[in-house]
Amino acid sequence: MNIVKKLIHFDKGLLLESGSKLDSFDLMVETYGELNEDKSNAILVCHAFSGNHHAAGLDPETNQVGWWDQIIGPKKAIDTEKYFVVCSNNLGGCSGSSGPTSVNPDTGKVYGKDFPAISVMDWVNAQKLLSDFLQIKKWHLVTGGSLGGMQALQWAISFPDNLLKCGVFAAAAKSSTQNIAMNEVSRESIRKDVNFFDGNYIEHNTKPKNGLKAARMLGHITYLSEKHMDVKFGRKFQNTDSKVSGNVDYEVENYLQYKGEKFSDSFDANSYILMTKAMDSYDASADTNGNLEKAMSVIKCRLLIIGFDSDWLYPPQRGKDIQLAGMKANVSCTYVILPGEQGHDSFLFSADKYDVIINTFIESQ
């Protein structure tokens, strides 16, 4: 599989939904496979909250496997022997694209907490500039899971002439009140960390690691339903030899400790706050006074929606809401609910039926 990683600079700038403007910005981009002569085989993959541009294959610099490697690759559900796959790190992230950890060209200093507020629409607009840069007029498919699914849906609404198909997996048309509440608790745990320094922790050569860890632990609780958490962990005690922390007794505690510790080593706290705020503020029907049917009436592409029965963050009903609004708006849409052992994260993992549905949708005429 041909993998190309590139940092692309945009001098044109971008006016953000907040009213702020980035006079210039960078996007870290990774591509897989080869673009055909008429550029009709391009697929745009939008990453979820903790994802980045590295969607597939092995990164020789970090030795990390891409976050959607089970789905993207030669002869996989998204077949890179047939399709040219593009994934960019979202603005405001911390994996190479312009964000809180990058240098503000106007000041010569790291943005930190001063990086402007970002929205899902801003990400989509930046991706549209990327598609223009690549001279791809129409994506064969725009897809993603979770926060990436929100971006895919927004693509279908904002640029209906620029995609043929849209895949929305484990996502919703807007965040629920409970989603927002959980995210605020996560953000508060970061703000209360002694090393947060009101967002200026980089200047103090430190990071709010404990706050980030607690935030991620809370996030993982929302990914599994109570039923599937019982199935996966029950009240099993953790083996002493494999404890991440000496203070844990149960397997579920150890799981959360591991996930929190790993995440807090690699993610930026200001990016966490920015991206959860973007997730909270997203509403596909915002420009139509809450009328999702009307918002979706402009969609011209075919839509595939997939939900997972074990997902507590965006339960299957959220996908059903999108399908019903789409049907009323005469959008060609299909909705499938699949079993998932990984809760909300089930969209990341290969499964026979899941793979077949994705590949059949991509290959369909």
matplotlib code that plots the C-alpha trace (Angstrom):
import matplotlib.pyplot as plt

x = [0.0, 1.4, 1.3, 2.3, 2.4, 2.6, 2.2, 0.2, 0.3, -2.7, -2.0, -5.6, -6.7, -10.0, -12.8, -14.1, -17.7, -16.7, -15.9, -12.1, -9.9, -6.8, -4.8, -2.9, -2.9, -1.4, -3.0, -1.1, -2.4, -1.9, -3.0, -3.2, -3.4, -3.3, -5.6, -6.9, -6.6, -10.1, -9.9, -13.1, -11.8, -11.1, -12.4, -12.2, -12.0, -12.8, -11.3, -13.0, -12.1, -8.9, -7.9, -5.6, -4.3, -2.8, -5.7, -4.0, -0.8, 2.3, 3.8, 7.6, 8.2, 5.9, 5.5, 1.8, -0.9, -3.5, -6.7, -8.8, -6.3, -8.8, -11.1, -8.6, -6.1, -5.5, -8.6, -10.2, -13.6, -12.1, -9.8, -6.7, -6.0, -9.0, -9.4, -7.3, -8.0, -7.3, -7.3, -6.2, -5.6, -8.3, -7.6, -7.1, -5.7, -2.2, -0.8, 0.7, -2.2, -2.5, -3.7, -2.8, 0.6, 1.7, 3.3, 1.2, 2.8, 1.7, 3.5, 6.1, 4.9, 2.9, -0.9, -1.8, -5.1, -5.3, -6.0, -9.5, -12.6, -13.2, -16.4, -17.3, -18.2, -14.7, -13.2, -15.4, -14.5, -10.8, -11.3, -13.0, -9.9, -7.9, -10.0, -9.5, -5.8, -5.8, -8.0, -10.7, -14.0, -16.1, -15.4, -16.6, -17.2, -16.9, -17.1, -16.2, -17.2, -18.4, -17.1, -15.9, -19.5, -20.7, -18.2, -19.3, -23.0, -22.1, -20.2, -23.4, -25.3, -22.7, -21.3, -24.0, -22.4, -19.0, -19.6, -21.3, -21.8, -21.7, -21.0, -22.1, -21.1, -21.7, -22.7, -25.5, -26.9, -26.2, -24.9, -27.4, -27.6, -26.0, -23.1, -22.5, -22.7, -20.1, -17.8, -18.0, -17.1, -14.1, -13.0, -13.4, -11.1, -8.5, -9.0, -8.7, -5.4, -2.7, -0.5, -3.2, -2.1, -5.2, -4.2, -0.7, 1.0, 3.4, 5.0, 5.5, 7.1, 4.5, 1.0, -2.1, -1.6, -3.8, -6.7, -6.3, -6.2, -9.4, -11.1, -10.3, -11.3, -14.7, -15.0, -14.4, -17.2, -19.6, -18.5, -20.0, -23.5, -24.0, -24.9, -21.8, -19.6, -20.9, -20.2, -16.7, -15.6, -18.2, -16.8, -13.6, -10.6, -7.4, -4.4, -1.7, 1.0, -0.9, -2.1, -1.5, -1.9, -1.3, -4.6, -6.9, -8.8, -11.2, -10.5, -12.7, -10.6, -7.4, -8.9, -9.7, -6.3, -4.6, -6.7, -6.3, -2.6, -1.9, -4.0, -2.6, 0.9, 0.1, -2.8, -2.9, -5.2, -6.1, -6.9, -9.1, -11.1, -11.4, -12.5, -15.1, -16.5, -16.8, -18.5, -21.0, -21.8, -22.5, -26.1, -26.8, -30.1, -28.7, -29.3, -32.9, -34.1, -33.8, -35.6, -33.3, -35.5, -35.2, -31.4, -31.1, -33.3, -30.3, -28.4, -27.9, -25.6, -26.5, -26.3, -25.3, -25.8, -24.6, -25.2, -24.1, -26.3, -23.7, -23.0, -24.0, -22.4, -24.4, -27.0, -28.7, -31.7, -29.4, -28.7, -32.4, -33.2, -30.9, -32.4, -36.0, -35.2, -33.5, -36.4, -38.8, -36.5, -36.4, -32.7, -31.5, -30.5, -29.9, -29.6, -28.2, -27.8, -25.0, -23.9, -20.6, -18.4, -16.5, -19.4, -19.0, -15.6, -17.1, -16.9, -13.1, -13.0, -13.4, -16.4, -17.7, -21.1, -19.7, -17.0, -19.4, -21.9, -19.2, -17.6, -21.0, -22.0, -18.7, -18.9, -22.6, -23.7]
y = [0.0, 3.3, 5.7, 9.4, 11.8, 15.5, 18.8, 21.1, 24.9, 27.1, 30.8, 31.6, 31.5, 30.5, 32.5, 30.5, 30.2, 32.1, 35.1, 34.7, 34.2, 32.1, 34.1, 30.9, 27.3, 23.9, 20.5, 17.3, 14.8, 11.1, 9.4, 5.7, 4.1, 5.9, 8.5, 7.4, 9.5, 11.1, 11.4, 9.5, 7.0, 9.4, 8.7, 11.3, 9.8, 12.1, 11.2, 11.0, 12.9, 11.2, 10.3, 12.1, 11.9, 8.4, 6.2, 3.1, 1.2, 1.4, 4.8, 4.2, 7.3, 6.3, 2.6, 3.1, 1.4, 3.7, 4.1, 2.6, 0.1, -2.8, -1.1, 0.7, -1.2, -3.7, -5.9, -4.5, -2.9, 0.4, -1.2, 0.9, -1.2, 0.4, 3.7, 6.7, 7.4, 10.8, 11.7, 15.0, 15.9, 18.4, 22.0, 22.5, 19.0, 18.1, 15.9, 18.4, 20.6, 24.1, 24.0, 25.0, 23.3, 25.1, 28.5, 31.5, 33.2, 36.6, 36.3, 33.7, 32.0, 28.8, 29.5, 27.6, 28.6, 31.5, 29.2, 30.3, 28.2, 25.6, 24.0, 20.9, 23.3, 24.8, 21.3, 20.6, 24.0, 23.2, 19.8, 21.4, 23.6, 20.4, 18.8, 21.9, 21.7, 18.0, 19.0, 16.4, 17.8, 15.0, 12.4, 8.9, 8.7, 10.9, 8.9, 8.7, 7.5, 9.4, 13.0, 12.0, 10.9, 14.4, 15.8, 13.4, 14.4, 18.1, 17.5, 16.1, 19.2, 21.9, 20.6, 18.4, 18.5, 17.4, 13.8, 10.8, 8.8, 9.5, 7.1, 8.2, 5.6, 5.7, 9.3, 11.8, 14.9, 16.8, 16.2, 15.4, 17.3, 14.3, 14.4, 18.0, 17.4, 14.6, 16.7, 19.6, 17.4, 16.2, 19.8, 20.8, 18.0, 19.4, 23.0, 22.0, 20.2, 22.1, 22.1, 23.6, 27.2, 28.6, 27.0, 28.3, 25.1, 25.0, 28.2, 26.5, 23.5, 21.1, 19.6, 18.8, 15.1, 14.1, 16.1, 14.7, 11.2, 11.7, 13.2, 10.3, 7.8, 9.4, 9.4, 5.6, 5.1, 6.6, 4.3, 1.1, 0.5, -0.9, -4.3, -4.6, -3.2, -6.1, -8.6, -7.2, -6.8, -7.9, -7.6, -9.5, -8.8, -7.6, -9.8, -8.3, -8.7, -6.7, -3.8, -0.3, 1.2, -0.3, 1.2, -0.8, -3.9, -4.6, -5.2, -2.3, 0.1, -1.2, -0.7, 2.9, 3.5, 2.1, 4.1, 7.3, 6.9, 6.2, 9.1, 11.7, 11.0, 11.9, 14.4, 18.1, 19.6, 22.7, 20.6, 18.4, 21.4, 22.8, 19.6, 18.7, 22.2, 21.6, 18.3, 19.9, 22.8, 20.7, 20.7, 19.7, 21.5, 24.7, 26.8, 25.5, 26.3, 22.7, 21.2, 18.3, 17.2, 20.7, 20.7, 17.4, 18.3, 19.7, 16.3, 14.7, 11.8, 8.4, 8.0, 4.9, 5.2, 2.5, 2.3, -0.2, -1.8, -1.4, 2.3, 4.5, 7.8, 7.8, 5.0, 3.6, 5.9, 8.8, 7.2, 6.4, 10.1, 10.9, 8.2, 9.3, 12.9, 11.8, 9.7, 12.6, 14.7, 12.1, 11.3, 7.9, 6.5, 3.1, 2.5, -0.6, -1.5, -3.9, -5.8, -4.4, -5.8, -2.5, -0.2, 3.2, 2.2, -0.7, 1.4, 1.1, -2.7, -5.1, -7.5, -9.7, -8.0, -4.5, -4.9, -6.3, -3.5, -0.8, -2.4, -3.2, 0.5, 1.7, -0.6, -0.1, 1.8]
z = [0.0, -1.1, 1.9, 1.6, 4.5, 3.8, 5.6, 3.3, 3.9, 2.9, 2.4, 1.5, 5.1, 6.6, 8.1, 11.1, 12.3, 15.5, 13.4, 13.9, 10.9, 10.4, 7.8, 7.0, 8.3, 7.9, 7.5, 8.1, 5.5, 4.8, 1.6, 0.7, -2.7, -6.1, -7.6, -11.0, -14.1, -13.9, -10.1, -9.6, -7.0, -4.1, -0.6, 2.2, 5.7, 8.6, 12.0, 15.4, 18.5, 19.4, 15.9, 13.4, 9.9, 10.4, 9.5, 8.1, 7.9, 10.2, 10.9, 10.9, 13.0, 15.9, 15.2, 15.6, 13.5, 11.9, 13.9, 11.0, 9.8, 10.2, 7.6, 5.2, 3.2, 0.3, -0.1, 3.1, 3.4, 2.0, -0.6, -1.3, -4.4, -5.9, -4.1, -3.2, 0.5, 2.1, 5.8, 7.4, 11.0, 12.0, 12.7, 16.4, 16.8, 18.0, 15.3, 12.9, 11.7, 13.0, 16.6, 20.1, 20.0, 16.8, 16.4, 15.7, 12.7, 14.0, 17.3, 16.8, 20.0, 20.5, 20.2, 23.4, 24.8, 22.3, 19.3, 18.1, 18.7, 16.0, 14.8, 12.7, 9.9, 10.1, 9.7, 6.7, 5.1, 5.6, 4.0, 1.1, 0.6, 0.8, -1.9, -4.1, -3.5, -4.6, -7.6, -6.5, -7.6, -6.4, -3.7, -4.4, -0.6, 2.5, 5.7, 9.3, 12.7, 15.8, 15.4, 11.9, 11.1, 12.0, 9.5, 6.8, 7.3, 7.2, 3.9, 2.4, 3.5, 2.8, -0.4, -2.0, -5.4, -4.3, -3.0, -4.5, -1.3, 2.5, 5.4, 8.9, 11.5, 15.3, 15.1, 15.6, 14.0, 17.2, 20.7, 23.4, 26.7, 28.4, 25.9, 26.6, 30.4, 30.2, 28.1, 30.6, 33.5, 31.4, 30.6, 34.3, 35.4, 33.1, 34.2, 37.9, 37.3, 39.2, 36.1, 33.8, 34.5, 32.8, 29.6, 29.6, 30.7, 27.7, 29.0, 32.3, 30.6, 31.9, 31.1, 33.1, 32.8, 35.7, 34.4, 30.9, 32.3, 34.3, 31.3, 29.1, 31.8, 32.0, 28.2, 28.0, 30.5, 28.0, 25.2, 26.5, 27.7, 31.2, 29.7, 27.6, 30.4, 32.6, 29.8, 29.1, 32.7, 35.2, 38.8, 37.9, 40.0, 38.2, 38.0, 40.3, 37.6, 35.0, 37.1, 35.6, 39.1, 42.5, 43.7, 41.5, 42.4, 39.4, 35.7, 34.8, 37.0, 35.4, 31.9, 32.6, 34.2, 31.1, 28.6, 30.6, 31.1, 27.4, 26.2, 28.7, 27.4, 23.8, 23.6, 24.2, 26.8, 24.9, 21.9, 24.1, 25.2, 21.7, 20.1, 22.8, 22.4, 18.7, 19.3, 21.7, 19.4, 16.3, 15.1, 11.5, 11.7, 13.2, 10.0, 9.6, 13.2, 14.3, 11.3, 10.4, 7.5, 5.9, 6.5, 4.8, 1.9, -0.1, 0.0, -3.4, -2.4, -1.2, 2.6, 4.7, 8.4, 10.8, 14.5, 17.2, 19.8, 22.6, 22.0, 24.9, 23.6, 20.4, 20.7, 17.7, 18.0, 17.0, 13.7, 13.2, 13.6, 10.7, 8.6, 9.3, 8.5, 5.3, 4.2, 4.7, 2.6, -0.2, 0.5, -0.6, 2.8, 4.4, 8.2, 9.8, 13.5, 14.1, 17.3, 18.6, 21.4, 21.7, 22.4, 20.7, 19.5, 17.5, 14.3, 14.5, 14.3, 11.4, 11.6, 8.8, 8.3, 9.0, 6.3, 3.8, 4.2, 3.8, 0.8, -0.9, -0.4, -1.9, -4.9, -5.6, -8.6]

ax = plt.figure().add_subplot(projection="3d")
ax.plot(x, y, z, "-o")
ax.set_aspect("equal")
plt.show()
